[in-house]
Amino acid sequence: MAFFEPKMREILEQNCTDDEDCNFFDCFSRCDLRVNKCGAQRVNNNLQVICDKIFRHWFSAPLKSSAVSFQLQLQLQEAVQECADPGVPSGNTRRDTPSVFWKLRRLLQATLRELQEAEK
């Protein structure tokens, strides 16, 4: 399901008693306990959702192909973990997204190169 940002803000700005009340599918917000309202801004982003729901399952265990070096597999696992759960206490996930994106892209391309080399 996809929504434009104004609709997401409308959905997220609801009454709450804790942060759990501010979750809408894969979009998370925080509960402002002073006014018992969810914040309009998401505390996660789409890249984090993809890393958590897709990549984490693909790369949590060693890859079945031994063509990818163990070191690269470890780096990829760490990058996916960092992407899925950046541990940004301020809730400002947008600031680190570009660096995590480029790190993942670089590691995925390196994995592809190693797989292609093994096929030769």
ChimeraX attribute file (.defattr): number of C-alpha atoms within 10 A of each C-alpha:
attribute: neighborCount
match mode: 1-to-1
recipient: residues
	/A:1	4
	/A:2	6
	/A:3	9
	/A:4	7
	/A:5	12
	/A:6	10
	/A:7	10
	/A:8	16
	/A:9	17
	/A:10	11
	/A:11	15
	/A:12	24
	/A:13	18
	/A:14	15
	/A:15	16
	/A:16	18
	/A:17	15
	/A:18	14
	/A:19	16
	/A:20	13
	/A:21	17
	/A:22	25
	/A:23	17
	/A:24	13
	/A:25	7
	/A:26	15
	/A:27	16
	/A:28	21
	/A:29	22
	/A:30	22
	/A:31	24
	/A:32	16
	/A:33	13
	/A:34	7
	/A:35	10
	/A:36	14
	/A:37	20
	/A:38	27
	/A:39	21
	/A:40	20
	/A:41	17
	/A:42	24
	/A:43	18
	/A:44	20
	/A:45	17
	/A:46	13
	/A:47	17
	/A:48	23
	/A:49	17
	/A:50	15
	/A:51	21
	/A:52	18
	/A:53	13
	/A:54	13
	/A:55	19
	/A:56	20
	/A:57	12
	/A:58	13
	/A:59	18
	/A:60	15
	/A:61	11
	/A:62	14
	/A:63	13
	/A:64	7
	/A:65	9
	/A:66	12
	/A:67	16
	/A:68	20
	/A:69	14
	/A:70	12
	/A:71	9
	/A:72	15
	/A:73	20
	/A:74	15
	/A:75	14
	/A:76	24
	/A:77	22
	/A:78	16
	/A:79	23
	/A:80	27
	/A:81	18
	/A:82	16
	/A:83	27
	/A:84	23
	/A:85	15
	/A:86	17
	/A:87	11
	/A:88	13
	/A:89	8
	/A:90	7
	/A:91	15
	/A:92	15
	/A:93	19
	/A:94	13
	/A:95	10
	/A:96	12
	/A:97	17
	/A:98	11
	/A:99	11
	/A:100	19
	/A:101	15
	/A:102	11
	/A:103	17
	/A:104	21
	/A:105	14
	/A:106	13
	/A:107	17
	/A:108	15
	/A:109	12
	/A:110	15
	/A:111	18
	/A:112	14
	/A:113	14
	/A:114	16
	/A:115	16
	/A:116	12
	/A:117	11
	/A:118	12
	/A:119	8
	/A:120	5
